[in-house]
Amino acid sequence: MSGHVYKKVELIGSSPNSIAEAVETAISRASKTMRNLDWFEVDQIRGQIVNGKVAHYQVVMKVGFRIDD
């Protein structure tokens, strides 16, 4: 029987432009040092407001990856 084992780690991504870019930034950076990234879950979305406008987006997320056999 063959199965896989996975692990999840928490990441926090940020962007001045969008929530999607904050997610992409976190995944892009994580992929430079982590292998076998398979999925992500966004747990929190936050932002910074400056002068009545959104200045920055932040996401707290978990990234799942497969542990090497």
PQR file of N, CA, C, O and H, with PARSE charges and radii, in Angstrom:
ATOM      1  N   MET A   1       0.844  -1.174   0.000 -0.4000 1.5000
ATOM      2  CA  MET A   1       0.000   0.000   0.000 -0.0000 2.0000
ATOM      3  C   MET A   1       0.891   1.240   0.000  0.5500 1.7000
ATOM      4  O   MET A   1       1.836   1.332   0.783 -0.5500 1.4000
ATOM      5  N   SER A   2       0.589   2.181  -0.872 -0.4000 1.5000
ATOM      6  CA  SER A   2       1.379   3.389  -0.995 -0.0000 2.0000
ATOM      7  C   SER A   2       0.534   4.598  -0.618  0.5500 1.7000
ATOM      8  O   SER A   2      -0.575   4.766  -1.127 -0.5500 1.4000
ATOM      9  H   SER A   2      -0.179   2.105  -1.509  0.4000 1.0000
ATOM     10  N   GLY A   3       1.042   5.423   0.252 -0.4000 1.5000
ATOM     11  CA  GLY A   3       0.349   6.645   0.654 -0.0000 2.0000
ATOM     12  C   GLY A   3       1.365   7.752   0.831  0.5500 1.7000
ATOM     13  O   GLY A   3       2.572   7.525   0.756 -0.5500 1.4000
ATOM     14  H   GLY A   3       1.942   5.286   0.665  0.4000 1.0000
ATOM     15  N   HIS A   4       0.876   8.924   1.060 -0.4000 1.5000
ATOM     16  CA  HIS A   4       1.753  10.073   1.252 -0.0000 2.0000
ATOM     17  C   HIS A   4       1.515  10.666   2.628  0.5500 1.7000
ATOM     18  O   HIS A   4       0.452  10.484   3.222 -0.5500 1.4000
ATOM     19  H   HIS A   4      -0.105   9.108   1.121  0.4000 1.0000
ATOM     20  N   VAL A   5       2.507  11.369   3.124 -0.4000 1.5000
ATOM     21  CA  VAL A   5       2.400  12.123   4.367 -0.0000 2.0000
ATOM     22  C   VAL A   5       2.591  13.587   4.009  0.5500 1.7000
ATOM     23  O   VAL A   5       3.469  13.937   3.220 -0.5500 1.4000
ATOM     24  H   VAL A   5       3.371  11.517   2.641  0.4000 1.0000
ATOM     25  N   TYR A   6       1.761  14.438   4.597 -0.4000 1.5000
ATOM     26  CA  TYR A   6       1.799  15.867   4.305 -0.0000 2.0000
ATOM     27  C   TYR A   6       2.054  16.658   5.581  0.5500 1.7000
ATOM     28  O   TYR A   6       1.819  16.175   6.689 -0.5500 1.4000
ATOM     29  H   TYR A   6       1.048  14.154   5.239  0.4000 1.0000
ATOM     30  N   LYS A   7       2.531  17.865   5.404 -0.4000 1.5000
ATOM     31  CA  LYS A   7       2.729  18.782   6.516 -0.0000 2.0000
ATOM     32  C   LYS A   7       2.190  20.138   6.101  0.5500 1.7000
ATOM     33  O   LYS A   7       2.226  20.491   4.922 -0.5500 1.4000
ATOM     34  H   LYS A   7       2.722  18.257   4.504  0.4000 1.0000
ATOM     35  N   LYS A   8       1.684  20.909   7.079 -0.4000 1.5000
ATOM     36  CA  LYS A   8       1.217  22.261   6.809 -0.0000 2.0000
ATOM     37  C   LYS A   8       2.040  23.247   7.634  0.5500 1.7000
ATOM     38  O   LYS A   8       2.340  22.996   8.801 -0.5500 1.4000
ATOM     39  H   LYS A   8       1.654  20.623   8.036  0.4000 1.0000
ATOM     40  N   VAL A   9       2.397  24.358   7.023 -0.4000 1.5000
ATOM     41  CA  VAL A   9       3.090  25.431   7.727 -0.0000 2.0000
ATOM     42  C   VAL A   9       2.335  26.731   7.501  0.5500 1.7000
ATOM     43  O   VAL A   9       1.687  26.917   6.471 -0.5500 1.4000
ATOM     44  H   VAL A   9       2.153  24.562   6.075  0.4000 1.0000
ATOM     45  N   GLU A  10       2.425  27.620   8.468 -0.4000 1.5000
ATOM     46  CA  GLU A  10       1.744  28.905   8.351 -0.0000 2.0000
ATOM     47  C   GLU A  10       2.658  29.932   7.700  0.5500 1.7000
ATOM     48  O   GLU A  10       3.839  30.032   8.032 -0.5500 1.4000
ATOM     49  H   GLU A  10       2.952  27.469   9.305  0.4000 1.0000
ATOM     50  N   LEU A  11       2.101  30.684   6.780 -0.4000 1.5000
ATOM     51  CA  LEU A  11       2.805  31.768   6.110 -0.0000 2.0000
ATOM     52  C   LEU A  11       1.951  33.024   6.209  0.5500 1.7000
ATOM     53  O   LEU A  11       0.730  32.948   6.349 -0.5500 1.4000
ATOM     54  H   LEU A  11       1.142  30.603   6.511  0.4000 1.0000
ATOM     55  N   ILE A  12       2.598  34.169   6.134 -0.4000 1.5000
ATOM     56  CA  ILE A  12       1.883  35.438   6.062 -0.0000 2.0000
ATOM     57  C   ILE A  12       2.423  36.179   4.854  0.5500 1.7000
ATOM     58  O   ILE A  12       3.605  36.516   4.792 -0.5500 1.4000
ATOM     59  H   ILE A  12       3.589  34.231   6.020  0.4000 1.0000
ATOM     60  N   GLY A  13       1.536  36.430   3.890 -0.4000 1.5000
ATOM     61  CA  GLY A  13       1.923  37.144   2.681 -0.0000 2.0000
ATOM     62  C   GLY A  13       1.327  38.537   2.691  0.5500 1.7000
ATOM     63  O   GLY A  13       0.275  38.765   3.289 -0.5500 1.4000
ATOM     64  H   GLY A  13       0.576  36.156   3.941  0.4000 1.0000
ATOM     65  N   SER A  14       1.994  39.465   2.030 -0.4000 1.5000
ATOM     66  CA  SER A  14       1.474  40.825   1.980 -0.0000 2.0000
ATOM     67  C   SER A  14       1.686  41.434   0.605  0.5500 1.7000
ATOM     68  O   SER A  14       2.544  41.007  -0.167 -0.5500 1.4000
ATOM     69  H   SER A  14       2.848  39.280   1.543  0.4000 1.0000
ATOM     70  N   SER A  15       0.869  42.454   0.324 -0.4000 1.5000
ATOM     71  CA  SER A  15       0.950  43.144  -0.960 -0.0000 2.0000
ATOM     72  C   SER A  15       0.279  44.510  -0.836  0.5500 1.7000
ATOM     73  O   SER A  15      -0.720  44.649  -0.132 -0.5500 1.4000
ATOM     74  H   SER A  15       0.172  42.801   0.952  0.4000 1.0000
ATOM     75  N   PRO A  16       0.818  45.505  -1.509 -0.5600 1.5000
ATOM     76  CA  PRO A  16       0.133  46.796  -1.550  0.2800 2.0000
ATOM     77  C   PRO A  16      -0.990  46.823  -2.590  0.5500 1.7000
ATOM     78  O   PRO A  16      -1.750  47.790  -2.652 -0.5500 1.4000
ATOM     79  N   ASN A  17      -1.104  45.764  -3.412 -0.4000 1.5000
ATOM     80  CA  ASN A  17      -2.026  45.791  -4.548 -0.0000 2.0000
ATOM     81  C   ASN A  17      -3.305  44.982  -4.382  0.5500 1.7000
ATOM     82  O   ASN A  17      -4.381  45.465  -4.732 -0.5500 1.4000
ATOM     83  H   ASN A  17      -0.487  44.978  -3.362  0.4000 1.0000
ATOM     84  N   SER A  18      -3.215  43.745  -3.848 -0.4000 1.5000
ATOM     85  CA  SER A  18      -4.415  42.910  -3.781 -0.0000 2.0000
ATOM     86  C   SER A  18      -4.215  41.717  -2.854  0.5500 1.7000
ATOM     87  O   SER A  18      -3.093  41.359  -2.495 -0.5500 1.4000
ATOM     88  H   SER A  18      -2.340  43.352  -3.563  0.4000 1.0000
ATOM     89  N   ILE A  19      -5.345  41.114  -2.477 -0.4000 1.5000
ATOM     90  CA  ILE A  19      -5.311  39.889  -1.684 -0.0000 2.0000
ATOM     91  C   ILE A  19      -4.661  38.771  -2.494  0.5500 1.7000
ATOM     92  O   ILE A  19      -3.825  38.029  -1.979 -0.5500 1.4000
ATOM     93  H   ILE A  19      -6.257  41.405  -2.768  0.4000 1.0000
ATOM     94  N   ALA A  20      -5.047  38.655  -3.759 -0.4000 1.5000
ATOM     95  CA  ALA A  20      -4.481  37.603  -4.615 -0.0000 2.0000
ATOM     96  C   ALA A  20      -2.966  37.735  -4.717  0.5500 1.7000
ATOM     97  O   ALA A  20      -2.248  36.736  -4.672 -0.5500 1.4000
ATOM     98  H   ALA A  20      -5.726  39.258  -4.177  0.4000 1.0000
ATOM     99  N   GLU A  21      -2.486  38.952  -4.853 -0.4000 1.5000
ATOM    100  CA  GLU A  21      -1.036  39.151  -4.946 -0.0000 2.0000
ATOM    101  C   GLU A  21      -0.348  38.803  -3.625  0.5500 1.7000
ATOM    102  O   GLU A  21       0.782  38.315  -3.636 -0.5500 1.4000
ATOM    103  H   GLU A  21      -3.069  39.764  -4.889  0.4000 1.0000
ATOM    104  N   ALA A  22      -1.000  39.041  -2.503 -0.4000 1.5000
ATOM    105  CA  ALA A  22      -0.440  38.659  -1.207 -0.0000 2.0000
ATOM    106  C   ALA A  22      -0.282  37.141  -1.122  0.5500 1.7000
ATOM    107  O   ALA A  22       0.735  36.645  -0.636 -0.5500 1.4000
ATOM    108  H   ALA A  22      -1.918  39.437  -2.494  0.4000 1.0000
ATOM    109  N   VAL A  23      -1.296  36.403  -1.598 -0.4000 1.5000
ATOM    110  CA  VAL A  23      -1.222  34.936  -1.631 -0.0000 2.0000
ATOM    111  C   VAL A  23      -0.094  34.492  -2.558  0.5500 1.7000
ATOM    112  O   VAL A  23       0.722  33.647  -2.190 -0.5500 1.4000
ATOM    113  H   VAL A  23      -2.122  36.806  -1.993  0.4000 1.0000
ATOM    114  N   GLU A  24      -0.051  35.058  -3.748 -0.4000 1.5000
ATOM    115  CA  GLU A  24       0.967  34.675  -4.734 -0.0000 2.0000
ATOM    116  C   GLU A  24       2.375  34.986  -4.237  0.5500 1.7000
ATOM    117  O   GLU A  24       3.304  34.218  -4.487 -0.5500 1.4000
ATOM    118  H   GLU A  24      -0.714  35.744  -4.047  0.4000 1.0000
ATOM    119  N   THR A  25       2.537  36.100  -3.540 -0.4000 1.5000
ATOM    120  CA  THR A  25       3.842  36.464  -2.989 -0.0000 2.0000
ATOM    121  C   THR A  25       4.313  35.430  -1.975  0.5500 1.7000
ATOM    122  O   THR A  25       5.470  35.011  -2.001 -0.5500 1.4000
ATOM    123  H   THR A  25       1.782  36.724  -3.337  0.4000 1.0000
ATOM    124  N   ALA A  26       3.417  35.019  -1.082 -0.4000 1.5000
ATOM    125  CA  ALA A  26       3.779  34.021  -0.068 -0.0000 2.0000
ATOM    126  C   ALA A  26       4.147  32.686  -0.713  0.5500 1.7000
ATOM    127  O   ALA A  26       5.142  32.066  -0.337 -0.5500 1.4000
ATOM    128  H   ALA A  26       2.477  35.360  -1.061  0.4000 1.0000
ATOM    129  N   ILE A  27       3.351  32.248  -1.679 -0.4000 1.5000
ATOM    130  CA  ILE A  27       3.615  30.960  -2.331 -0.0000 2.0000
ATOM    131  C   ILE A  27       4.902  31.017  -3.151  0.5500 1.7000
ATOM    132  O   ILE A  27       5.693  30.074  -3.137 -0.5500 1.4000
ATOM    133  H   ILE A  27       2.543  32.751  -1.984  0.4000 1.0000
ATOM    134  N   SER A  28       5.106  32.107  -3.854 -0.4000 1.5000
ATOM    135  CA  SER A  28       6.315  32.254  -4.661 -0.0000 2.0000
ATOM    136  C   SER A  28       7.568  32.205  -3.788  0.5500 1.7000
ATOM    137  O   SER A  28       8.544  31.535  -4.125 -0.5500 1.4000
ATOM    138  H   SER A  28       4.464  32.873  -3.865  0.4000 1.0000
ATOM    139  N   ARG A  29       7.528  32.914  -2.677 -0.4000 1.5000
ATOM    140  CA  ARG A  29       8.687  32.929  -1.783 -0.0000 2.0000
ATOM    141  C   ARG A  29       8.901  31.564  -1.140  0.5500 1.7000
ATOM    142  O   ARG A  29      10.036  31.095  -1.049 -0.5500 1.4000
ATOM    143  H   ARG A  29       6.735  33.458  -2.404  0.4000 1.0000
ATOM    144  N   ALA A  30       7.828  30.922  -0.694 -0.4000 1.5000
ATOM    145  CA  ALA A  30       7.945  29.604  -0.059 -0.0000 2.0000
ATOM    146  C   ALA A  30       8.491  28.570  -1.032  0.5500 1.7000
ATOM    147  O   ALA A  30       9.253  27.689  -0.635 -0.5500 1.4000
ATOM    148  H   ALA A  30       6.906  31.303  -0.768  0.4000 1.0000
ATOM    149  N   SER A  31       8.109  28.669  -2.301 -0.4000 1.5000
ATOM    150  CA  SER A  31       8.543  27.674  -3.288 -0.0000 2.0000
ATOM    151  C   SER A  31      10.048  27.740  -3.561  0.5500 1.7000
ATOM    152  O   SER A  31      10.607  26.821  -4.160 -0.5500 1.4000
ATOM    153  H   SER A  31       7.489  29.385  -2.623  0.4000 1.0000
ATOM    154  N   LYS A  32      10.703  28.813  -3.130 -0.4000 1.5000
ATOM    155  CA  LYS A  32      12.154  28.914  -3.307 -0.0000 2.0000
ATOM    156  C   LYS A  32      12.910  28.035  -2.315  0.5500 1.7000
ATOM    157  O   LYS A  32      14.045  27.639  -2.579 -0.5500 1.4000
ATOM    158  H   LYS A  32      10.249  29.559  -2.644  0.4000 1.0000
ATOM    159  N   THR A  33      12.286  27.728  -1.174 -0.4000 1.5000
ATOM    160  CA  THR A  33      12.982  26.938  -0.157 -0.0000 2.0000
ATOM    161  C   THR A  33      12.249  25.655   0.226  0.5500 1.7000
ATOM    162  O   THR A  33      12.797  24.827   0.952 -0.5500 1.4000
ATOM    163  H   THR A  33      11.364  28.050  -0.960  0.4000 1.0000
ATOM    164  N   MET A  34      11.014  25.481  -0.254 -0.4000 1.5000
ATOM    165  CA  MET A  34      10.230  24.290   0.086 -0.0000 2.0000
ATOM    166  C   MET A  34       9.901  23.522  -1.182  0.5500 1.7000
ATOM    167  O   MET A  34       9.684  24.109  -2.242 -0.5500 1.4000
ATOM    168  H   MET A  34      10.569  26.154  -0.844  0.4000 1.0000
ATOM    169  N   ARG A  35       9.867  22.184  -1.056 -0.4000 1.5000
ATOM    170  CA  ARG A  35       9.527  21.338  -2.201 -0.0000 2.0000
ATOM    171  C   ARG A  35       8.140  20.746  -2.006  0.5500 1.7000
ATOM    172  O   ARG A  35       7.604  20.732  -0.898 -0.5500 1.4000
ATOM    173  H   ARG A  35      10.043  21.708  -0.195  0.4000 1.0000
ATOM    174  N   ASN A  36       7.577  20.262  -3.090 -0.4000 1.5000
ATOM    175  CA  ASN A  36       6.322  19.504  -3.081 -0.0000 2.0000
ATOM    176  C   ASN A  36       5.124  20.284  -2.541  0.5500 1.7000
ATOM    177  O   ASN A  36       4.240  19.699  -1.915 -0.5500 1.4000
ATOM    178  H   ASN A  36       8.013  20.273  -3.990  0.4000 1.0000
ATOM    179  N   LEU A  37       5.086  21.600  -2.776 -0.4000 1.5000
ATOM    180  CA  LEU A  37       3.921  22.381  -2.349 -0.0000 2.0000
ATOM    181  C   LEU A  37       2.705  21.903  -3.127  0.5500 1.7000
ATOM    182  O   LEU A  37       2.751  21.800  -4.353 -0.5500 1.4000
ATOM    183  H   LEU A  37       5.804  22.075  -3.284  0.4000 1.0000
ATOM    184  N   ASP A  38       1.606  21.608  -2.416 -0.4000 1.5000
ATOM    185  CA  ASP A  38       0.424  21.048  -3.065 -0.0000 2.0000
ATOM    186  C   ASP A  38      -0.828  21.900  -2.929  0.5500 1.7000
ATOM    187  O   ASP A  38      -1.633  21.930  -3.859 -0.5500 1.4000
ATOM    188  H   ASP A  38       1.568  21.692  -1.420  0.4000 1.0000
ATOM    189  N   TRP A  39      -1.029  22.592  -1.815 -0.4000 1.5000
ATOM    190  CA  TRP A  39      -2.258  23.368  -1.644 -0.0000 2.0000
ATOM    191  C   TRP A  39      -2.043  24.475  -0.614  0.5500 1.7000
ATOM    192  O   TRP A  39      -1.038  24.503   0.096 -0.5500 1.4000
ATOM    193  H   TRP A  39      -0.375  22.567  -1.060  0.4000 1.0000
ATOM    194  N   PHE A  40      -3.018  25.387  -0.556 -0.4000 1.5000
ATOM    195  CA  PHE A  40      -2.990  26.423   0.469 -0.0000 2.0000
ATOM    196  C   PHE A  40      -4.398  26.670   0.991  0.5500 1.7000
ATOM    197  O   PHE A  40      -5.388  26.405   0.309 -0.5500 1.4000
ATOM    198  H   PHE A  40      -3.834  25.364  -1.133  0.4000 1.0000
ATOM    199  N   GLU A  41      -4.468  27.184   2.216 -0.4000 1.5000
ATOM    200  CA  GLU A  41      -5.721  27.558   2.864 -0.0000 2.0000
ATOM    201  C   GLU A  41      -5.539  28.961   3.425  0.5500 1.7000
ATOM    202  O   GLU A  41      -4.600  29.197   4.185 -0.5500 1.4000
ATOM    203  H   GLU A  41      -3.664  27.399   2.771  0.4000 1.0000
ATOM    204  N   VAL A  42      -6.404  29.885   3.072 -0.4000 1.5000
ATOM    205  CA  VAL A  42      -6.345  31.232   3.637 -0.0000 2.0000
ATOM    206  C   VAL A  42      -7.174  31.243   4.917  0.5500 1.7000
ATOM    207  O   VAL A  42      -8.373  30.965   4.888 -0.5500 1.4000
ATOM    208  H   VAL A  42      -7.167  29.693   2.455  0.4000 1.0000
ATOM    209  N   ASP A  43      -6.534  31.564   6.036 -0.4000 1.5000
ATOM    210  CA  ASP A  43      -7.205  31.582   7.334 -0.0000 2.0000
ATOM    211  C   ASP A  43      -7.701  32.976   7.712  0.5500 1.7000
ATOM    212  O   ASP A  43      -8.768  33.118   8.310 -0.5500 1.4000
ATOM    213  H   ASP A  43      -5.560  31.790   6.060  0.4000 1.0000
ATOM    214  N   GLN A  44      -6.931  33.998   7.364 -0.4000 1.5000
ATOM    215  CA  GLN A  44      -7.299  35.370   7.721 -0.0000 2.0000
ATOM    216  C   GLN A  44      -6.935  36.316   6.593  0.5500 1.7000
ATOM    217  O   GLN A  44      -5.949  36.111   5.886 -0.5500 1.4000
ATOM    218  H   GLN A  44      -6.064  33.883   6.878  0.4000 1.0000
ATOM    219  N   ILE A  45      -7.731  37.338   6.438 -0.4000 1.5000
ATOM    220  CA  ILE A  45      -7.433  38.427   5.507 -0.0000 2.0000
ATOM    221  C   ILE A  45      -7.485  39.711   6.318  0.5500 1.7000
ATOM    222  O   ILE A  45      -8.459  39.978   7.022 -0.5500 1.4000
ATOM    223  H   ILE A  45      -8.532  37.505   7.013  0.4000 1.0000
ATOM    224  N   ARG A  46      -6.422  40.504   6.208 -0.4000 1.5000
ATOM    225  CA  ARG A  46      -6.355  41.773   6.936 -0.0000 2.0000
ATOM    226  C   ARG A  46      -5.849  42.850   5.989  0.5500 1.7000
ATOM    227  O   ARG A  46      -5.375  42.574   4.887 -0.5500 1.4000
ATOM    228  H   ARG A  46      -5.631  40.287   5.636  0.4000 1.0000
ATOM    229  N   GLY A  47      -5.966  44.073   6.453 -0.4000 1.5000
ATOM    230  CA  GLY A  47      -5.436  45.167   5.662 -0.0000 2.0000
ATOM    231  C   GLY A  47      -5.110  46.367   6.518  0.5500 1.7000
ATOM    232  O   GLY A  47      -5.530  46.481   7.670 -0.5500 1.4000
ATOM    233  H   GLY A  47      -6.351  44.298   7.348  0.4000 1.0000
ATOM    234  N   GLN A  48      -4.352  47.250   5.920 -0.4000 1.5000
ATOM    235  CA  GLN A  48      -3.990  48.502   6.568 -0.0000 2.0000
ATOM    236  C   GLN A  48      -4.708  49.630   5.842  0.5500 1.7000
ATOM    237  O   GLN A  48      -4.756  49.657   4.612 -0.5500 1.4000
ATOM    238  H   GLN A  48      -4.010  47.158   4.985  0.4000 1.0000
ATOM    239  N   ILE A  49      -5.262  50.555   6.606 -0.4000 1.5000
ATOM    240  CA  ILE A  49      -5.967  51.701   6.035 -0.0000 2.0000
ATOM    241  C   ILE A  49      -5.160  52.955   6.332  0.5500 1.7000
ATOM    242  O   ILE A  49      -4.773  53.197   7.475 -0.5500 1.4000
ATOM    243  H   ILE A  49      -5.223  50.533   7.605  0.4000 1.0000
ATOM    244  N   VAL A  50      -4.911  53.746   5.305 -0.4000 1.5000
ATOM    245  CA  VAL A  50      -4.209  55.017   5.454 -0.0000 2.0000
ATOM    246  C   VAL A  50      -5.028  56.087   4.743  0.5500 1.7000
ATOM    247  O   VAL A  50      -5.341  55.955   3.559 -0.5500 1.4000
ATOM    248  H   VAL A  50      -5.226  53.550   4.377  0.4000 1.0000
ATOM    249  N   ASN A  51      -5.368  57.131   5.457 -0.4000 1.5000
ATOM    250  CA  ASN A  51      -6.147  58.241   4.896 -0.0000 2.0000
ATOM    251  C   ASN A  51      -7.436  57.766   4.229  0.5500 1.7000
ATOM    252  O   ASN A  51      -7.811  58.261   3.166 -0.5500 1.4000
ATOM    253  H   ASN A  51      -5.113  57.239   6.419  0.4000 1.0000
ATOM    254  N   GLY A  52      -8.107  56.807   4.860 -0.4000 1.5000
ATOM    255  CA  GLY A  52      -9.391  56.338   4.358 -0.0000 2.0000
ATOM    256  C   GLY A  52      -9.327  55.413   3.157  0.5500 1.7000
ATOM    257  O   GLY A  52     -10.354  55.123   2.543 -0.5500 1.4000
ATOM    258  H   GLY A  52      -7.802  56.406   5.723  0.4000 1.0000
ATOM    259  N   LYS A  53      -8.129  54.945   2.811 -0.4000 1.5000
ATOM    260  CA  LYS A  53      -7.975  54.042   1.666 -0.0000 2.0000
ATOM    261  C   LYS A  53      -7.153  52.822   2.069  0.5500 1.7000
ATOM    262  O   LYS A  53      -6.325  52.883   2.978 -0.5500 1.4000
ATOM    263  H   LYS A  53      -7.295  55.181   3.310  0.4000 1.0000
ATOM    264  N   VAL A  54      -7.401  51.710   1.371 -0.4000 1.5000
ATOM    265  CA  VAL A  54      -6.610  50.502   1.627 -0.0000 2.0000
ATOM    266  C   VAL A  54      -5.181  50.752   1.163  0.5500 1.7000
ATOM    267  O   VAL A  54      -4.938  51.088   0.004 -0.5500 1.4000
ATOM    268  H   VAL A  54      -8.074  51.660   0.633  0.4000 1.0000
ATOM    269  N   ALA A  55      -4.245  50.582   2.087 -0.4000 1.5000
ATOM    270  CA  ALA A  55      -2.837  50.805   1.766 -0.0000 2.0000
ATOM    271  C   ALA A  55      -2.072  49.497   1.593  0.5500 1.7000
ATOM    272  O   ALA A  55      -1.067  49.447   0.883 -0.5500 1.4000
ATOM    273  H   ALA A  55      -4.442  50.309   3.028  0.4000 1.0000
ATOM    274  N   HIS A  56      -2.556  48.430   2.252 -0.4000 1.5000
ATOM    275  CA  HIS A  56      -1.809  47.174   2.212 -0.0000 2.0000
ATOM    276  C   HIS A  56      -2.735  46.018   2.550  0.5500 1.7000
ATOM    277  O   HIS A  56      -3.623  46.153   3.393 -0.5500 1.4000
ATOM    278  H   HIS A  56      -3.372  48.470   2.828  0.4000 1.0000
ATOM    279  N   TYR A  57      -2.532  44.887   1.897 -0.4000 1.5000
ATOM    280  CA  TYR A  57      -3.292  43.661   2.147 -0.0000 2.0000
ATOM    281  C   TYR A  57      -2.369  42.635   2.788  0.5500 1.7000
ATOM    282  O   TYR A  57      -1.181  42.568   2.475 -0.5500 1.4000
ATOM    283  H   TYR A  57      -1.811  44.777   1.212  0.4000 1.0000
ATOM    284  N   GLN A  58      -2.940  41.831   3.697 -0.4000 1.5000
ATOM    285  CA  GLN A  58      -2.156  40.779   4.343 -0.0000 2.0000
ATOM    286  C   GLN A  58      -3.031  39.537   4.476  0.5500 1.7000
ATOM    287  O   GLN A  58      -4.203  39.635   4.839 -0.5500 1.4000
ATOM    288  H   GLN A  58      -3.905  41.885   3.951  0.4000 1.0000
ATOM    289  N   VAL A  59      -2.463  38.375   4.184 -0.4000 1.5000
ATOM    290  CA  VAL A  59      -3.171  37.105   4.352 -0.0000 2.0000
ATOM    291  C   VAL A  59      -2.359  36.191   5.262  0.5500 1.7000
ATOM    292  O   VAL A  59      -1.140  36.076   5.133 -0.5500 1.4000
ATOM    293  H   VAL A  59      -1.511  38.296   3.889  0.4000 1.0000
ATOM    294  N   VAL A  60      -3.066  35.549   6.180 -0.4000 1.5000
ATOM    295  CA  VAL A  60      -2.472  34.502   7.005 -0.0000 2.0000
ATOM    296  C   VAL A  60      -2.967  33.202   6.399  0.5500 1.7000
ATOM    297  O   VAL A  60      -4.173  32.983   6.286 -0.5500 1.4000
ATOM    298  H   VAL A  60      -4.056  35.643   6.284  0.4000 1.0000
ATOM    299  N   MET A  61      -2.047  32.348   6.011 -0.4000 1.5000
ATOM    300  CA  MET A  61      -2.421  31.148   5.273 -0.0000 2.0000
ATOM    301  C   MET A  61      -1.578  29.957   5.696  0.5500 1.7000
ATOM    302  O   MET A  61      -0.502  30.111   6.274 -0.5500 1.4000
ATOM    303  H   MET A  61      -1.067  32.526   6.103  0.4000 1.0000
ATOM    304  N   LYS A  62      -2.078  28.787   5.402 -0.4000 1.5000
ATOM    305  CA  LYS A  62      -1.320  27.559   5.598 -0.0000 2.0000
ATOM    306  C   LYS A  62      -1.031  26.968   4.220  0.5500 1.7000
ATOM    307  O   LYS A  62      -1.886  26.967   3.335 -0.5500 1.4000
ATOM    308  H   LYS A  62      -2.952  28.663   4.933  0.4000 1.0000
ATOM    309  N   VAL A  63       0.183  26.470   4.061 -0.4000 1.5000
ATOM    310  CA  VAL A  63       0.592  25.822   2.822 -0.0000 2.0000
ATOM    311  C   VAL A  63       0.866  24.357   3.147  0.5500 1.7000
ATOM    312  O   VAL A  63       1.584  24.044   4.096 -0.5500 1.4000
ATOM    313  H   VAL A  63       0.878  26.471   4.780  0.4000 1.0000
ATOM    314  N   GLY A  64       0.286  23.469   2.351 -0.4000 1.5000
ATOM    315  CA  GLY A  64       0.497  22.040   2.545 -0.0000 2.0000
ATOM    316  C   GLY A  64       1.520  21.513   1.557  0.5500 1.7000
ATOM    317  O   GLY A  64       1.515  21.876   0.381 -0.5500 1.4000
ATOM    318  H   GLY A  64      -0.298  23.723   1.580  0.4000 1.0000
ATOM    319  N   PHE A  65       2.395  20.652   2.049 -0.4000 1.5000
ATOM    320  CA  PHE A  65       3.381  20.047   1.159 -0.0000 2.0000
ATOM    321  C   PHE A  65       3.577  18.585   1.521  0.5500 1.7000
ATOM    322  O   PHE A  65       3.390  18.171   2.665 -0.5500 1.4000
ATOM    323  H   PHE A  65       2.399  20.357   3.004  0.4000 1.0000
ATOM    324  N   ARG A  66       3.953  17.830   0.523 -0.4000 1.5000
ATOM    325  CA  ARG A  66       4.172  16.392   0.661 -0.0000 2.0000
ATOM    326  C   ARG A  66       5.595  16.147   1.161  0.5500 1.7000
ATOM    327  O   ARG A  66       6.557  16.685   0.611 -0.5500 1.4000
ATOM    328  H   ARG A  66       4.105  18.167  -0.406  0.4000 1.0000
ATOM    329  N   ILE A  67       5.717  15.339   2.195 -0.4000 1.5000
ATOM    330  CA  ILE A  67       7.028  14.981   2.731 -0.0000 2.0000
ATOM    331  C   ILE A  67       7.632  13.898   1.839  0.5500 1.7000
ATOM    332  O   ILE A  67       6.956  12.936   1.473 -0.5500 1.4000
ATOM    333  H   ILE A  67       4.936  14.902   2.642  0.4000 1.0000
ATOM    334  N   ASP A  68       8.908  14.063   1.495 -0.4000 1.5000
ATOM    335  CA  ASP A  68       9.592  13.079   0.649 -0.0000 2.0000
ATOM    336  C   ASP A  68       9.567  11.700   1.287  0.5500 1.7000
ATOM    337  O   ASP A  68       9.668  11.556   2.505 -0.5500 1.4000
ATOM    338  H   ASP A  68       9.456  14.844   1.793  0.4000 1.0000
ATOM    339  N   ASP A  69       9.429  10.682   0.431 -0.4000 1.5000
ATOM    340  CA  ASP A  69       9.444   9.287   0.902 -0.0000 2.0000
ATOM    341  C   ASP A  69      10.843   8.868   1.289  0.5500 1.7000
ATOM    342  O   ASP A  69      11.052   7.730   1.708 -0.5500 1.4000
ATOM    343  H   ASP A  69       9.347  10.799  -0.558  0.4000 1.0000
TER
END
